[in-house]
Amino acid sequence: MKFLIDHILSPKLVKHLEERFPGCSHTQDLGFHRTSDHDLWHFAKANGFSILTKDTDYEQLSILRGAPPKVVWLRTGNSSTKRVMALLDKHHTAIIEFLNEDEQTLLALSE
């Protein structure tokens, strides 16, 4: 269970999530500075990532295409990285259950 963290979110999330979700990567670290959402979707699918994002486009892709990849969509608006980390920590169990479940494709989290 590893995440491809979208460019909208801080690269600091990789270190925060690494212990619980080994193998996480940020799009910035992979050189995906101007890569389309569709190309990132295909990369995540081909490389066993779930997507962690705040971008509504991934919600739509998830509904249209299903999984994989699974999408954890953070509905937090302009939140600090610390608030995002707290949200992920708060919903850690729900995230694990979602990633292990076969039928769901999208998990929306809000504060």
ROSE-4610 file (N, C-alpha, C; in Angstrom, 1 decimal, always signed):
// ROSE-4610
residu = [M/M/M/K/K/K/F/F/F/L/L/L/I/I/I/D/D/D/H/H/H/I/I/I/L/L/L/S/S/S/P/P/P/K/K/K/L/L/L/V/V/V/K/K/K/H/H/H/L/L/L/E/E/E/E/E/E/R/R/R/F/F/F/P/P/P/G/G/G/C/C/C/S/S/S/H/H/H/T/T/T/Q/Q/Q/D/D/D/L/L/L/G/G/G/F/F/F/H/H/H/R/R/R/T/T/T/S/S/S/D/D/D/H/H/H/D/D/D/L/L/L/W/W/W/H/H/H/F/F/F/A/A/A/K/K/K/A/A/A/N/N/N/G/G/G/F/F/F/S/S/S/I/I/I/L/L/L/T/T/T/K/K/K/D/D/D/T/T/T/D/D/D/Y/Y/Y/E/E/E/Q/Q/Q/L/L/L/S/S/S/I/I/I/L/L/L/R/R/R/G/G/G/A/A/A/P/P/P/P/P/P/K/K/K/V/V/V/V/V/V/W/W/W/L/L/L/R/R/R/T/T/T/G/G/G/N/N/N/S/S/S/S/S/S/T/T/T/K/K/K/R/R/R/V/V/V/M/M/M/A/A/A/L/L/L/L/L/L/D/D/D/K/K/K/H/H/H/H/H/H/T/T/T/A/A/A/I/I/I/I/I/I/E/E/E/F/F/F/L/L/L/N/N/N/E/E/E/D/D/D/E/E/E/Q/Q/Q/T/T/T/L/L/L/L/L/L/A/A/A/L/L/L/S/S/S/E/E/E]
num = [1/1/1/2/2/2/3/3/3/4/4/4/5/5/5/6/6/6/7/7/7/8/8/8/9/9/9/10/10/10/11/11/11/12/12/12/13/13/13/14/14/14/15/15/15/16/16/16/17/17/17/18/18/18/19/19/19/20/20/20/21/21/21/22/22/22/23/23/23/24/24/24/25/25/25/26/26/26/27/27/27/28/28/28/29/29/29/30/30/30/31/31/31/32/32/32/33/33/33/34/34/34/35/35/35/36/36/36/37/37/37/38/38/38/39/39/39/40/40/40/41/41/41/42/42/42/43/43/43/44/44/44/45/45/45/46/46/46/47/47/47/48/48/48/49/49/49/50/50/50/51/51/51/52/52/52/53/53/53/54/54/54/55/55/55/56/56/56/57/57/57/58/58/58/59/59/59/60/60/60/61/61/61/62/62/62/63/63/63/64/64/64/65/65/65/66/66/66/67/67/67/68/68/68/69/69/69/70/70/70/71/71/71/72/72/72/73/73/73/74/74/74/75/75/75/76/76/76/77/77/77/78/78/78/79/79/79/80/80/80/81/81/81/82/82/82/83/83/83/84/84/84/85/85/85/86/86/86/87/87/87/88/88/88/89/89/89/90/90/90/91/91/91/92/92/92/93/93/93/94/94/94/95/95/95/96/96/96/97/97/97/98/98/98/99/99/99/100/100/100/101/101/101/102/102/102/103/103/103/104/104/104/105/105/105/106/106/106/107/107/107/108/108/108/109/109/109/110/110/110/111/111/111]
x = [+0.8/+0.0/+0.9/+1.0/+1.8/+1.0/+1.3/+0.6/+1.5/+0.9/+1.5/+0.8/+1.6/+1.0/+1.0/-0.1/-0.3/+0.5/+0.8/+1.6/+0.9/-0.4/-1.1/-0.7/-0.4/+0.0/+1.5/+1.9/+3.3/+4.1/+5.3/+6.2/+6.6/+6.4/+6.6/+5.7/+4.6/+3.8/+4.4/+5.4/+6.1/+6.7/+7.5/+8.1/+7.1/+6.0/+5.0/+4.3/+4.1/+3.3/+4.2/+5.5/+6.4/+6.4/+6.3/+6.3/+5.0/+3.9/+2.6/+2.4/+2.9/+2.7/+4.0/+4.9/+6.2/+6.1/+7.0/+7.1/+6.3/+5.8/+5.1/+6.1/+5.6/+6.3/+5.5/+6.1/+5.5/+5.7/+4.7/+4.9/+6.1/+6.4/+7.6/+8.9/+9.0/+10.2/+10.4/+9.3/+9.3/+9.5/+9.6/+9.7/+8.4/+7.3/+6.0/+5.5/+6.3/+5.9/+4.7/+4.6/+3.5/+2.8/+2.8/+2.2/+0.7/-0.1/-1.5/-2.1/-3.3/-3.9/-4.1/-4.4/-4.6/-3.3/-2.2/-0.9/-0.5/-0.7/-0.5/-1.3/-2.6/-3.5/-2.9/-2.4/-1.9/-0.6/+0.3/+1.5/+1.2/+0.2/-0.2/-0.7/-1.5/-2.1/-1.0/-0.1/+1.0/+2.0/+2.1/+3.2/+2.6/+1.4/+0.8/+0.6/+0.4/+0.2/-1.3/-1.7/-3.0/-2.7/-3.7/-3.4/-4.0/-3.1/-3.5/-3.6/-4.7/-4.9/-6.0/-6.0/-7.0/-7.7/-7.3/-7.8/-9.1/-10.2/-11.5/-11.4/-10.4/-10.3/-10.2/-9.4/-9.2/-10.5/-11.4/-12.7/-13.4/-13.4/-14.1/-13.5/-12.2/-11.5/-11.9/-11.9/-12.2/-13.6/-14.6/-15.9/-16.0/-15.4/-15.4/-14.7/-13.5/-12.6/-12.6/-13.0/-12.8/-11.4/-11.2/-9.8/-9.3/-8.0/-6.9/-6.7/-6.1/-5.7/-6.9/-6.7/-7.7/-7.3/-8.3/-8.1/-8.5/-7.6/-8.0/-8.0/-9.2/-9.5/-9.7/-8.8/-8.8/-9.6/-10.7/-11.6/-11.4/-10.2/-9.8/-9.6/-9.8/-9.6/-8.1/-7.9/-6.5/-6.1/-5.7/-5.2/-3.7/-3.2/-1.7/-1.4/-0.1/+0.4/+0.2/+0.3/+0.1/-1.4/-2.3/-3.7/-4.0/-3.3/-3.5/-2.9/-1.8/-1.2/-2.1/-2.7/-3.6/-4.9/-5.4/-6.5/-6.2/-5.0/-4.6/-4.4/-3.8/-3.7/-5.0/-5.9/-7.3/-8.0/-7.8/-8.6/-7.7/-6.6/-5.7/-6.4/-7.2/-7.8/-8.8/-9.5/-10.4/-9.7/-8.5/-7.7/-7.2/-6.7/-6.3/-7.4/-8.6/-9.7/-10.1/-10.1/-10.4/-9.5/-8.2/-7.2/-7.2/-7.7/-7.7/-9.1/-10.0/-11.3/-11.3/-12.0/-11.9/-12.9/-14.0/-15.1/-15.0/-14.6/-14.6/-13.4/-13.6/-12.6/-12.2/-13.0/-12.8/-13.1/-12.2/-12.4/-12.3/-13.3/-13.3/-13.2/-12.2/-12.0/-12.1/-12.7/-12.8/-12.7/-12.4/-12.2/-13.5]
y = [-1.2/+0.0/+1.2/+1.8/+3.1/+4.1/+5.4/+6.5/+7.2/+7.6/+8.7/+9.9/+10.9/+12.1/+13.2/+13.7/+14.7/+16.0/+16.7/+18.0/+19.1/+19.0/+20.0/+19.9/+18.7/+18.4/+18.6/+18.8/+19.0/+17.7/+17.8/+16.7/+16.2/+17.0/+16.6/+15.4/+15.2/+14.1/+12.7/+12.6/+11.4/+10.9/+11.7/+11.3/+10.9/+11.7/+11.5/+10.1/+9.8/+8.5/+7.3/+7.5/+6.4/+5.2/+5.5/+4.3/+3.5/+4.1/+3.3/+2.8/+3.6/+3.2/+3.3/+2.3/+2.3/+2.4/+3.1/+3.2/+4.4/+5.3/+6.5/+7.4/+8.1/+9.1/+10.3/+11.4/+12.7/+12.9/+13.4/+13.6/+14.5/+15.4/+16.3/+15.4/+14.5/+13.6/+12.7/+12.5/+11.6/+12.4/+13.7/+14.6/+14.8/+14.7/+14.9/+16.3/+17.3/+18.7/+19.2/+18.8/+19.2/+18.1/+17.0/+15.8/+15.9/+15.4/+15.5/+14.5/+14.8/+13.8/+12.5/+12.4/+11.1/+10.3/+11.0/+10.3/+9.8/+10.7/+10.3/+9.1/+9.1/+8.0/+6.7/+6.7/+5.5/+5.1/+6.1/+5.7/+5.0/+5.6/+5.0/+3.6/+3.4/+2.1/+1.1/+1.5/+0.6/+0.3/+1.1/+0.9/+0.6/+0.3/-0.2/+0.9/+2.1/+3.2/+3.4/+3.9/+4.6/+6.1/+6.9/+8.3/+9.1/+10.0/+10.9/+12.3/+12.9/+14.2/+15.1/+16.4/+17.3/+17.7/+17.2/+17.6/+16.8/+17.6/+17.0/+16.2/+16.4/+15.6/+14.2/+13.8/+12.4/+11.8/+12.6/+12.0/+11.6/+12.4/+12.1/+10.9/+10.9/+9.7/+8.4/+8.5/+7.3/+6.8/+7.7/+7.4/+6.8/+7.4/+6.9/+5.6/+5.5/+4.4/+3.3/+3.6/+2.6/+2.4/+1.4/+1.1/-0.1/-0.3/+0.6/+1.8/+2.8/+3.0/+3.5/+3.2/+3.8/+5.2/+6.0/+7.5/+7.8/+8.5/+9.1/+10.6/+11.1/+12.5/+13.3/+14.3/+15.2/+16.4/+16.5/+17.7/+18.7/+19.3/+20.2/+21.7/+22.0/+23.4/+23.8/+25.0/+25.5/+25.2/+24.0/+23.6/+23.5/+23.8/+23.6/+22.1/+21.9/+20.5/+19.8/+20.6/+20.0/+19.5/+20.3/+19.9/+18.7/+18.6/+17.5/+16.2/+16.4/+15.3/+14.8/+15.7/+15.4/+14.7/+15.1/+14.5/+13.0/+12.8/+11.5/+10.6/+11.1/+10.4/+10.0/+10.9/+10.7/+9.6/+9.5/+8.5/+7.4/+7.1/+6.1/+4.7/+4.4/+3.0/+3.0/+4.0/+4.0/+3.9/+4.6/+4.5/+3.1/+2.4/+1.0/+0.1/+0.3/-0.5/-0.3/+1.0/+1.3/+0.7/+0.8/+0.2/-1.3/-2.0/-3.4/-3.9/-3.1/-3.5/-3.5/-4.4/-4.6/-3.7/-3.4/-2.8/-1.2/-0.6/+0.9/+1.4/+2.5/+3.1/+4.5/+5.1/+6.5/+6.6/+7.2/+7.6/+9.1/+9.8/+11.2/+11.5/+12.3/+12.7/+14.2/+14.6/+16.0/+16.2/+17.4/+17.7/+17.6]
z = [+0.0/+0.0/+0.0/-1.1/-1.3/-2.0/-1.7/-2.4/-3.3/-4.4/-5.3/-4.8/-4.3/-3.7/-4.8/-5.0/-6.1/-5.8/-6.8/-6.7/-5.9/-5.7/-4.9/-3.4/-3.0/-1.6/-1.4/-0.2/+0.1/+0.0/-0.5/-0.5/+0.9/+1.9/+3.3/+3.7/+3.0/+3.3/+3.1/+2.2/+1.9/+3.2/+3.9/+5.1/+6.2/+6.3/+7.3/+7.1/+5.8/+5.5/+5.4/+5.2/+4.8/+5.8/+7.1/+8.0/+7.9/+7.6/+7.5/+6.1/+5.1/+3.7/+3.0/+3.2/+2.5/+1.0/+0.4/-1.0/-1.6/-0.7/-1.2/-2.0/-2.9/-3.7/-4.0/-4.1/-4.5/-6.0/-6.7/-8.1/-8.4/-7.6/-7.8/-7.8/-6.9/-6.8/-8.0/-8.7/-9.8/-11.1/-11.0/-12.2/-13.0/-12.3/-12.9/-12.7/-13.1/-12.8/-13.6/-14.8/-15.7/-16.4/-15.7/-16.3/-16.1/-17.1/-17.0/-15.9/-15.5/-14.5/-15.1/-16.4/-17.0/-17.1/-17.4/-17.4/-16.0/-15.0/-13.6/-13.2/-13.6/-13.4/-13.9/-15.2/-15.8/-15.1/-14.7/-14.0/-12.7/-11.9/-10.6/-10.8/-11.8/-12.1/-12.5/-13.3/-13.8/-12.7/-11.7/-10.7/-9.3/-9.2/-7.9/-6.9/-7.3/-6.4/-6.2/-5.0/-4.8/-4.9/-5.2/-5.4/-4.2/-3.6/-2.6/-3.1/-3.1/-3.8/-3.1/-3.6/-3.2/-4.5/-5.6/-7.0/-7.3/-7.6/-7.9/-9.2/-10.1/-11.3/-11.0/-10.0/-9.6/-9.1/-8.5/-8.1/-9.3/-10.3/-11.6/-12.3/-12.3/-13.0/-12.2/-10.9/-10.1/-10.4/-10.6/-10.9/-12.3/-13.2/-14.6/-14.9/-14.3/-14.6/-13.6/-12.3/-11.3/-10.9/-10.1/-9.6/-10.3/-10.3/-9.8/-10.7/-10.1/-8.8/-7.9/-6.6/-5.7/-5.4/-5.0/-4.8/-3.4/-2.6/-1.4/-1.7/-1.6/-2.0/-0.7/-0.5/+0.7/+0.3/+1.0/+0.8/+1.9/+1.8/+2.9/+2.6/+1.3/+1.0/+1.1/+1.5/+1.7/+3.1/+3.4/+4.7/+4.8/+5.9/+6.1/+6.0/+5.8/+5.7/+7.1/+8.2/+9.5/+9.6/+9.1/+9.2/+8.3/+7.2/+6.3/+7.0/+7.6/+8.4/+9.5/+10.2/+11.3/+10.7/+9.6/+9.0/+8.6/+8.0/+7.6/+8.8/+9.9/+11.1/+11.7/+11.7/+12.3/+11.6/+10.3/+9.5/+9.0/+9.7/+9.3/+9.2/+10.2/+10.1/+8.9/+8.7/+7.5/+6.2/+6.1/+4.9/+4.7/+5.7/+5.6/+5.2/+5.8/+5.4/+3.9/+3.5/+2.1/+1.2/+1.5/+0.5/+0.5/+1.5/+1.5/+1.0/+0.8/+0.3/-1.2/-1.8/-3.3/-4.1/-3.5/-4.3/-4.5/-3.4/-3.4/-4.2/-4.9/-5.6/-5.1/-4.3/-3.9/-2.4/-1.6/-0.2/-0.1/+0.3/+0.4/+1.9/+2.3/+3.7/+3.9/+4.9/+5.2/+6.8/+7.2/+8.6/+9.4]
